[in-house]
């Protein structure tokens, strides 16, 4: 599962149509419309053909890069990585790509899991070394859903067995308190070990292009700077503050509910060294 996938060029409309955004408000999820307004579709664009990795970059592949170059990630330079403890996000000394839950924590054989604790610069450095690049946000979305407006890579019906999300592990979650109860239980048993799975573990959730893990497992960096498809909509102030500054992250992760792993869901990260134990990446190239 290492050969890159060729995605034909296509004209499509990135983002969510109004009926999808309206649907979100009927589903009982916790966020107001302003939180999803950055997904508002504006019009069709043309994406040239490109190639994309079928799976996120694994621990084993990132280890090859480190051995070949001596590269130190931002988390290693900082001396800590961001994890979610039993209450909230925390800086954990020594946590990094090779010790995602901190030094001395047994995380088993994770060579075929997606690498985490990866900053935007780390992902970009690996991609350059591999003769590749990060996908643009529109390339990523086209590979995830094709030209149609499906909610998840496999279609419009949610199935928690098709993606590594919090609901795959915990069952259906309808509130933040339920999520916290699940995570506190995991944390009590094993500490802040990321609940990633080997790449390609959910073949039923493959995208139309043939990509795996485009819903859940790990958040994925893209090359694109945060920007709106359409202007004029009422936008959450936090989202507006990152426009033009942060980089787009797509796909959601093992930590997320079903709403946060939709094909059009947009998240953002500070490219200046930020990472955590649920963030990874995959690469692309021009065709």
Short mmCIF file of the C-alpha atoms (twelve columns), coordinates in Angstrom:
data_MODEL
# 
_entry.id   MODEL 
# 
loop_
_atom_site.group_PDB 
_atom_site.id 
_atom_site.type_symbol 
_atom_site.label_atom_id 
_atom_site.label_alt_id 
_atom_site.label_comp_id 
_atom_site.label_asym_id 
_atom_site.label_seq_id 
_atom_site.Cartn_x 
_atom_site.Cartn_y 
_atom_site.Cartn_z 
_atom_site.pdbx_PDB_model_num 
ATOM 1   C CA . UNK A 1   0.000   0.000  0.000   1 
ATOM 2   C CA . UNK A 2   2.882   2.324  -0.807  1 
ATOM 3   C CA . UNK A 3   2.371   3.224  -4.472  1 
ATOM 4   C CA . UNK A 4   0.912   6.690  -4.903  1 
ATOM 5   C CA . UNK A 5   -2.598  7.040  -6.329  1 
ATOM 6   C CA . UNK A 6   -3.200  9.151  -9.417  1 
ATOM 7   C CA . UNK A 7   -6.227  11.396 -8.954  1 
ATOM 8   C CA . UNK A 8   -7.488  12.686 -12.324 1 
ATOM 9   C CA . UNK A 9   -8.017  16.384 -12.688 1 
ATOM 10  C CA . UNK A 10  -11.575 17.479 -12.030 1 
ATOM 11  C CA . UNK A 11  -13.879 20.416 -11.633 1 
ATOM 12  C CA . UNK A 12  -15.700 20.307 -8.305  1 
ATOM 13  C CA . UNK A 13  -17.110 22.552 -5.589  1 
ATOM 14  C CA . UNK A 14  -15.072 22.332 -2.377  1 
ATOM 15  C CA . UNK A 15  -16.875 22.883 0.876   1 
ATOM 16  C CA . UNK A 16  -20.330 22.086 2.172   1 
ATOM 17  C CA . UNK A 17  -23.616 23.053 0.487   1 
ATOM 18  C CA . UNK A 18  -26.241 24.861 2.595   1 
ATOM 19  C CA . UNK A 19  -28.322 21.725 3.173   1 
ATOM 20  C CA . UNK A 20  -25.333 19.949 4.755   1 
ATOM 21  C CA . UNK A 21  -24.694 22.861 7.090   1 
ATOM 22  C CA . UNK A 22  -28.388 22.933 7.982   1 
ATOM 23  C CA . UNK A 23  -28.298 19.176 8.626   1 
ATOM 24  C CA . UNK A 24  -25.490 19.661 11.161  1 
ATOM 25  C CA . UNK A 25  -27.764 21.854 13.265  1 
ATOM 26  C CA . UNK A 26  -30.417 19.120 13.460  1 
ATOM 27  C CA . UNK A 27  -28.011 16.451 14.673  1 
ATOM 28  C CA . UNK A 28  -27.593 17.493 18.290  1 
ATOM 29  C CA . UNK A 29  -23.887 18.280 17.958  1 
ATOM 30  C CA . UNK A 30  -22.609 20.989 20.278  1 
ATOM 31  C CA . UNK A 31  -21.369 23.687 17.893  1 
ATOM 32  C CA . UNK A 32  -23.367 26.648 16.510  1 
ATOM 33  C CA . UNK A 33  -23.646 27.429 12.775  1 
ATOM 34  C CA . UNK A 34  -20.861 30.040 13.008  1 
ATOM 35  C CA . UNK A 35  -18.383 27.268 13.826  1 
ATOM 36  C CA . UNK A 36  -18.961 25.597 10.443  1 
ATOM 37  C CA . UNK A 37  -19.368 28.728 8.336   1 
ATOM 38  C CA . UNK A 38  -15.814 28.371 7.002   1 
ATOM 39  C CA . UNK A 39  -17.066 25.317 5.083   1 
ATOM 40  C CA . UNK A 40  -19.560 27.388 3.072   1 
ATOM 41  C CA . UNK A 41  -19.089 26.471 -0.573  1 
ATOM 42  C CA . UNK A 42  -18.611 29.294 -3.071  1 
ATOM 43  C CA . UNK A 43  -18.282 27.777 -6.527  1 
ATOM 44  C CA . UNK A 44  -16.535 25.287 -8.752  1 
ATOM 45  C CA . UNK A 45  -12.768 25.155 -9.138  1 
ATOM 46  C CA . UNK A 46  -10.553 23.046 -11.370 1 
ATOM 47  C CA . UNK A 47  -7.934  20.835 -9.722  1 
ATOM 48  C CA . UNK A 48  -5.178  19.534 -12.045 1 
ATOM 49  C CA . UNK A 49  -4.247  15.833 -11.880 1 
ATOM 50  C CA . UNK A 50  -2.052  14.872 -8.935  1 
ATOM 51  C CA . UNK A 51  -0.729  11.893 -7.029  1 
ATOM 52  C CA . UNK A 52  -1.393  11.256 -3.360  1 
ATOM 53  C CA . UNK A 53  -0.272  8.675  -0.807  1 
ATOM 54  C CA . UNK A 54  -2.941  6.023  -0.176  1 
ATOM 55  C CA . UNK A 55  -2.245  6.142  3.583   1 
ATOM 56  C CA . UNK A 56  -0.725  8.576  6.096   1 
ATOM 57  C CA . UNK A 57  3.027   8.465  6.675   1 
ATOM 58  C CA . UNK A 58  3.823   5.756  9.207   1 
ATOM 59  C CA . UNK A 59  6.206   5.645  12.140  1 
ATOM 60  C CA . UNK A 60  8.455   3.286  10.160  1 
ATOM 61  C CA . UNK A 61  8.691   5.611  7.171   1 
ATOM 62  C CA . UNK A 62  9.322   8.649  9.333   1 
ATOM 63  C CA . UNK A 63  12.052  6.673  11.139  1 
ATOM 64  C CA . UNK A 64  13.782  6.116  7.782   1 
ATOM 65  C CA . UNK A 65  13.781  9.874  7.229   1 
ATOM 66  C CA . UNK A 66  15.214  10.575 10.694  1 
ATOM 67  C CA . UNK A 67  17.940  7.947  10.293  1 
ATOM 68  C CA . UNK A 68  18.915  9.316  6.887   1 
ATOM 69  C CA . UNK A 69  18.983  12.981 7.882   1 
ATOM 70  C CA . UNK A 70  19.344  13.239 11.670  1 
ATOM 71  C CA . UNK A 71  16.257  15.431 11.683  1 
ATOM 72  C CA . UNK A 72  14.846  16.626 15.011  1 
ATOM 73  C CA . UNK A 73  11.137  17.413 15.122  1 
ATOM 74  C CA . UNK A 74  9.791   20.551 16.738  1 
ATOM 75  C CA . UNK A 75  8.470   18.486 19.657  1 
ATOM 76  C CA . UNK A 76  11.961  17.097 20.241  1 
ATOM 77  C CA . UNK A 77  13.519  20.553 20.093  1 
ATOM 78  C CA . UNK A 78  10.894  21.907 22.473  1 
ATOM 79  C CA . UNK A 79  11.373  19.018 24.886  1 
ATOM 80  C CA . UNK A 80  7.671   18.214 25.147  1 
ATOM 81  C CA . UNK A 81  4.625   17.158 23.162  1 
ATOM 82  C CA . UNK A 82  0.975   18.074 23.551  1 
ATOM 83  C CA . UNK A 83  -1.292  15.299 24.838  1 
ATOM 84  C CA . UNK A 84  -4.737  15.216 26.399  1 
ATOM 85  C CA . UNK A 85  -4.444  14.127 30.031  1 
ATOM 86  C CA . UNK A 86  -7.391  13.168 32.229  1 
ATOM 87  C CA . UNK A 87  -8.725  16.743 32.147  1 
ATOM 88  C CA . UNK A 88  -7.378  18.803 29.237  1 
ATOM 89  C CA . UNK A 89  -4.462  19.458 26.885  1 
ATOM 90  C CA . UNK A 90  -1.094  19.349 28.626  1 
ATOM 91  C CA . UNK A 91  2.585   19.623 27.727  1 
ATOM 92  C CA . UNK A 92  4.188   16.231 28.418  1 
ATOM 93  C CA . UNK A 93  7.962   16.209 28.793  1 
ATOM 94  C CA . UNK A 94  9.657   13.939 26.286  1 
ATOM 95  C CA . UNK A 95  6.582   13.155 24.230  1 
ATOM 96  C CA . UNK A 96  7.426   13.092 20.508  1 
ATOM 97  C CA . UNK A 97  6.984   10.998 17.360  1 
ATOM 98  C CA . UNK A 98  9.020   8.079  18.748  1 
ATOM 99  C CA . UNK A 99  7.484   8.276  22.243  1 
ATOM 100 C CA . UNK A 100 3.943   9.538  21.630  1 
ATOM 101 C CA . UNK A 101 2.817   9.046  25.223  1 
ATOM 102 C CA . UNK A 102 6.123   10.077 26.782  1 
ATOM 103 C CA . UNK A 103 9.372   8.235  27.553  1 
ATOM 104 C CA . UNK A 104 9.046   4.818  29.142  1 
ATOM 105 C CA . UNK A 105 5.396   4.313  28.204  1 
ATOM 106 C CA . UNK A 106 4.824   1.012  26.438  1 
ATOM 107 C CA . UNK A 107 2.989   1.756  23.214  1 
ATOM 108 C CA . UNK A 108 3.652   -1.632 21.646  1 
ATOM 109 C CA . UNK A 109 4.779   -2.149 18.075  1 
ATOM 110 C CA . UNK A 110 3.455   0.936  16.270  1 
ATOM 111 C CA . UNK A 111 5.692   0.952  13.210  1 
ATOM 112 C CA . UNK A 112 2.658   0.646  10.916  1 
ATOM 113 C CA . UNK A 113 0.653   3.311  12.755  1 
ATOM 114 C CA . UNK A 114 0.562   6.888  11.441  1 
ATOM 115 C CA . UNK A 115 3.299   9.035  12.922  1 
ATOM 116 C CA . UNK A 116 2.069   11.760 15.314  1 
ATOM 117 C CA . UNK A 117 3.507   14.779 17.157  1 
ATOM 118 C CA . UNK A 118 4.307   16.193 13.714  1 
ATOM 119 C CA . UNK A 119 4.376   19.952 13.115  1 
ATOM 120 C CA . UNK A 120 3.764   21.557 9.740   1 
ATOM 121 C CA . UNK A 121 7.506   22.129 9.304   1 
ATOM 122 C CA . UNK A 122 8.223   18.492 10.191  1 
ATOM 123 C CA . UNK A 123 5.734   17.276 7.592   1 
ATOM 124 C CA . UNK A 124 7.102   19.655 4.972   1 
ATOM 125 C CA . UNK A 125 10.682  18.545 5.692   1 
ATOM 126 C CA . UNK A 126 9.787   14.876 5.287   1 
ATOM 127 C CA . UNK A 127 7.899   15.545 2.066   1 
ATOM 128 C CA . UNK A 128 10.866  17.425 0.582   1 
ATOM 129 C CA . UNK A 129 13.234  14.607 1.539   1 
ATOM 130 C CA . UNK A 130 10.911  12.073 -0.088  1 
ATOM 131 C CA . UNK A 131 10.706  14.102 -3.310  1 
ATOM 132 C CA . UNK A 132 7.094   14.950 -2.638  1 
ATOM 133 C CA . UNK A 133 5.044   17.779 -1.103  1 
ATOM 134 C CA . UNK A 134 2.012   18.233 1.092   1 
ATOM 135 C CA . UNK A 135 -1.349  18.140 -0.688  1 
ATOM 136 C CA . UNK A 136 -3.311  21.327 -1.041  1 
ATOM 137 C CA . UNK A 137 -6.553  21.454 0.869   1 
ATOM 138 C CA . UNK A 138 -8.632  21.109 -2.299  1 
ATOM 139 C CA . UNK A 139 -6.532  18.171 -3.501  1 
ATOM 140 C CA . UNK A 140 -7.061  16.480 -0.157  1 
ATOM 141 C CA . UNK A 141 -10.827 17.026 -0.281  1 
ATOM 142 C CA . UNK A 142 -11.112 15.805 -3.872  1 
ATOM 143 C CA . UNK A 143 -9.206  12.632 -2.958  1 
ATOM 144 C CA . UNK A 144 -11.444 12.151 0.078   1 
ATOM 145 C CA . UNK A 145 -14.880 12.510 -1.523  1 
ATOM 146 C CA . UNK A 146 -14.559 12.795 -5.272  1 
ATOM 147 C CA . UNK A 147 -16.615 15.360 -7.135  1 
ATOM 148 C CA . UNK A 148 -19.839 14.519 -5.291  1 
ATOM 149 C CA . UNK A 149 -20.841 16.022 -1.959  1 
ATOM 150 C CA . UNK A 150 -20.717 12.915 0.202   1 
ATOM 151 C CA . UNK A 151 -20.408 13.403 3.976   1 
ATOM 152 C CA . UNK A 152 -17.749 10.745 4.599   1 
ATOM 153 C CA . UNK A 153 -15.351 9.041  2.182   1 
ATOM 154 C CA . UNK A 154 -17.638 6.010  1.833   1 
ATOM 155 C CA . UNK A 155 -20.938 7.886  1.510   1 
ATOM 156 C CA . UNK A 156 -23.678 9.712  3.416   1 
ATOM 157 C CA . UNK A 157 -24.562 7.074  6.021   1 
ATOM 158 C CA . UNK A 158 -22.475 7.081  9.173   1 
ATOM 159 C CA . UNK A 159 -20.959 3.723  10.160  1 
ATOM 160 C CA . UNK A 160 -18.596 3.794  13.125  1 
ATOM 161 C CA . UNK A 161 -17.008 0.520  11.966  1 
ATOM 162 C CA . UNK A 162 -15.538 2.225  8.883   1 
ATOM 163 C CA . UNK A 163 -13.173 4.741  10.511  1 
ATOM 164 C CA . UNK A 164 -10.959 5.099  13.567  1 
ATOM 165 C CA . UNK A 165 -12.815 7.731  15.572  1 
ATOM 166 C CA . UNK A 166 -13.751 8.060  19.234  1 
ATOM 167 C CA . UNK A 167 -17.043 6.410  18.336  1 
ATOM 168 C CA . UNK A 168 -15.272 3.348  16.946  1 
ATOM 169 C CA . UNK A 169 -13.748 2.839  20.399  1 
ATOM 170 C CA . UNK A 170 -16.511 4.103  22.678  1 
ATOM 171 C CA . UNK A 171 -19.750 3.541  20.753  1 
ATOM 172 C CA . UNK A 172 -22.105 6.330  19.747  1 
ATOM 173 C CA . UNK A 173 -21.233 9.617  21.433  1 
ATOM 174 C CA . UNK A 174 -23.707 12.461 21.625  1 
ATOM 175 C CA . UNK A 175 -22.086 14.813 24.158  1 
ATOM 176 C CA . UNK A 176 -18.713 16.114 25.281  1 
ATOM 177 C CA . UNK A 177 -19.301 14.611 28.729  1 
ATOM 178 C CA . UNK A 178 -19.671 11.155 27.203  1 
ATOM 179 C CA . UNK A 179 -16.414 11.687 25.357  1 
ATOM 180 C CA . UNK A 180 -14.658 12.776 28.538  1 
ATOM 181 C CA . UNK A 181 -15.928 9.698  30.393  1 
ATOM 182 C CA . UNK A 182 -14.550 7.463  27.643  1 
ATOM 183 C CA . UNK A 183 -11.178 9.199  27.535  1 
ATOM 184 C CA . UNK A 184 -10.801 9.266  31.321  1 
ATOM 185 C CA . UNK A 185 -11.259 5.500  31.291  1 
ATOM 186 C CA . UNK A 186 -8.635  5.058  28.578  1 
ATOM 187 C CA . UNK A 187 -6.259  7.413  30.364  1 
ATOM 188 C CA . UNK A 188 -6.689  5.594  33.677  1 
ATOM 189 C CA . UNK A 189 -5.755  2.283  32.035  1 
ATOM 190 C CA . UNK A 190 -2.884  3.311  29.787  1 
ATOM 191 C CA . UNK A 191 -2.126  7.024  30.124  1 
ATOM 192 C CA . UNK A 192 -2.121  9.370  27.117  1 
ATOM 193 C CA . UNK A 193 -1.448  6.669  24.529  1 
ATOM 194 C CA . UNK A 194 -2.901  7.792  21.188  1 
ATOM 195 C CA . UNK A 195 -5.583  5.394  20.018  1 
ATOM 196 C CA . UNK A 196 -4.290  5.186  16.462  1 
ATOM 197 C CA . UNK A 197 -4.639  2.046  14.374  1 
ATOM 198 C CA . UNK A 198 -2.378  0.585  11.662  1 
ATOM 199 C CA . UNK A 199 -2.854  2.489  8.417   1 
ATOM 200 C CA . UNK A 200 -5.360  0.906  6.068   1 
ATOM 201 C CA . UNK A 201 -7.218  -0.953 8.823   1 
ATOM 202 C CA . UNK A 202 -10.650 0.130  7.541   1 
ATOM 203 C CA . UNK A 203 -10.899 -0.958 3.891   1 
ATOM 204 C CA . UNK A 204 -14.660 -0.407 3.945   1 
ATOM 205 C CA . UNK A 205 -14.034 3.283  4.517   1 
ATOM 206 C CA . UNK A 206 -11.798 3.830  1.509   1 
ATOM 207 C CA . UNK A 207 -12.395 6.998  -0.520  1 
ATOM 208 C CA . UNK A 208 -13.512 7.095  -4.185  1 
ATOM 209 C CA . UNK A 209 -9.878  7.720  -5.174  1 
ATOM 210 C CA . UNK A 210 -8.721  4.681  -3.199  1 
ATOM 211 C CA . UNK A 211 -7.284  6.497  -0.177  1 
ATOM 212 C CA . UNK A 212 -7.487  5.042  3.318   1 
ATOM 213 C CA . UNK A 213 -7.868  6.803  6.661   1 
ATOM 214 C CA . UNK A 214 -9.235  10.053 5.255   1 
ATOM 215 C CA . UNK A 215 -11.811 10.036 8.046   1 
ATOM 216 C CA . UNK A 216 -10.228 9.611  11.456  1 
ATOM 217 C CA . UNK A 217 -6.998  7.988  12.659  1 
ATOM 218 C CA . UNK A 218 -4.937  11.218 12.516  1 
ATOM 219 C CA . UNK A 219 -5.472  14.819 11.519  1 
ATOM 220 C CA . UNK A 220 -3.524  15.566 8.327   1 
ATOM 221 C CA . UNK A 221 -1.600  18.713 7.488   1 
ATOM 222 C CA . UNK A 222 -2.085  20.326 4.096   1 
ATOM 223 C CA . UNK A 223 -0.025  22.894 2.235   1 
ATOM 224 C CA . UNK A 224 -2.837  25.471 2.250   1 
ATOM 225 C CA . UNK A 225 -3.095  28.564 4.387   1 
ATOM 226 C CA . UNK A 226 -6.485  29.043 6.061   1 
ATOM 227 C CA . UNK A 227 -8.879  31.001 3.855   1 
ATOM 228 C CA . UNK A 228 -12.599 31.191 3.172   1 
ATOM 229 C CA . UNK A 229 -14.294 29.803 0.074   1 
ATOM 230 C CA . UNK A 230 -16.977 32.494 0.334   1 
ATOM 231 C CA . UNK A 231 -17.056 35.875 2.022   1 
ATOM 232 C CA . UNK A 232 -19.732 37.658 3.992   1 
ATOM 233 C CA . UNK A 233 -20.922 34.826 6.210   1 
ATOM 234 C CA . UNK A 234 -21.066 35.141 9.995   1 
ATOM 235 C CA . UNK A 235 -17.989 33.311 11.243  1 
ATOM 236 C CA . UNK A 236 -16.878 32.252 14.709  1 
ATOM 237 C CA . UNK A 237 -14.336 34.780 16.000  1 
ATOM 238 C CA . UNK A 238 -11.751 32.078 16.717  1 
ATOM 239 C CA . UNK A 239 -11.932 30.812 13.151  1 
ATOM 240 C CA . UNK A 240 -11.722 34.308 11.705  1 
ATOM 241 C CA . UNK A 241 -8.570  34.980 13.739  1 
ATOM 242 C CA . UNK A 242 -6.634  32.163 12.042  1 
ATOM 243 C CA . UNK A 243 -7.493  33.079 8.447   1 
ATOM 244 C CA . UNK A 244 -4.402  33.906 6.435   1 
ATOM 245 C CA . UNK A 245 -2.145  32.670 9.232   1 
ATOM 246 C CA . UNK A 246 -2.654  29.013 10.130  1 
ATOM 247 C CA . UNK A 247 -2.469  25.954 7.861   1 
ATOM 248 C CA . UNK A 248 -5.466  23.797 7.039   1 
ATOM 249 C CA . UNK A 249 -5.731  20.374 8.653   1 
ATOM 250 C CA . UNK A 250 -8.179  17.808 7.353   1 
ATOM 251 C CA . UNK A 251 -9.771  14.456 8.149   1 
ATOM 252 C CA . UNK A 252 -10.231 14.490 11.913  1 
ATOM 253 C CA . UNK A 253 -8.670  11.829 14.122  1 
ATOM 254 C CA . UNK A 254 -9.160  8.977  16.560  1 
ATOM 255 C CA . UNK A 255 -10.200 11.612 19.140  1 
ATOM 256 C CA . UNK A 256 -13.173 12.949 17.195  1 
ATOM 257 C CA . UNK A 257 -16.917 12.517 16.832  1 
ATOM 258 C CA . UNK A 258 -18.469 11.630 13.456  1 
ATOM 259 C CA . UNK A 259 -19.192 15.291 12.671  1 
ATOM 260 C CA . UNK A 260 -15.516 16.212 12.892  1 
ATOM 261 C CA . UNK A 261 -14.327 13.602 10.387  1 
ATOM 262 C CA . UNK A 262 -16.564 14.670 7.502   1 
ATOM 263 C CA . UNK A 263 -14.909 15.263 4.132   1 
ATOM 264 C CA . UNK A 264 -15.589 19.019 4.262   1 
ATOM 265 C CA . UNK A 265 -14.693 19.604 7.934   1 
ATOM 266 C CA . UNK A 266 -11.909 22.191 8.202   1 
ATOM 267 C CA . UNK A 267 -9.478  22.497 11.097  1 
ATOM 268 C CA . UNK A 268 -6.373  24.637 11.416  1 
ATOM 269 C CA . UNK A 269 -2.991  24.528 13.114  1 
ATOM 270 C CA . UNK A 270 -0.268  27.041 13.852  1 
ATOM 271 C CA . UNK A 271 2.572   26.228 11.418  1 
ATOM 272 C CA . UNK A 272 5.126   27.661 13.838  1 
ATOM 273 C CA . UNK A 273 6.002   24.456 15.704  1 
ATOM 274 C CA . UNK A 274 2.597   23.298 16.955  1 
ATOM 275 C CA . UNK A 275 1.791   19.575 17.004  1 
ATOM 276 C CA . UNK A 276 0.046   17.015 19.191  1 
ATOM 277 C CA . UNK A 277 -0.488  13.291 19.647  1 
ATOM 278 C CA . UNK A 278 -3.254  13.133 17.031  1 
ATOM 279 C CA . UNK A 279 -1.644  15.069 14.149  1 
ATOM 280 C CA . UNK A 280 0.108   13.417 11.201  1 
ATOM 281 C CA . UNK A 281 0.176   13.825 7.416   1 
ATOM 282 C CA . UNK A 282 0.330   12.229 3.997   1 
ATOM 283 C CA . UNK A 283 2.161   13.414 0.889   1 
ATOM 284 C CA . UNK A 284 1.286   14.310 -2.688  1 
ATOM 285 C CA . UNK A 285 3.057   15.183 -5.932  1 
ATOM 286 C CA . UNK A 286 2.150   16.739 -9.228  1 
ATOM 287 C CA . UNK A 287 1.021   14.110 -11.739 1 
# 
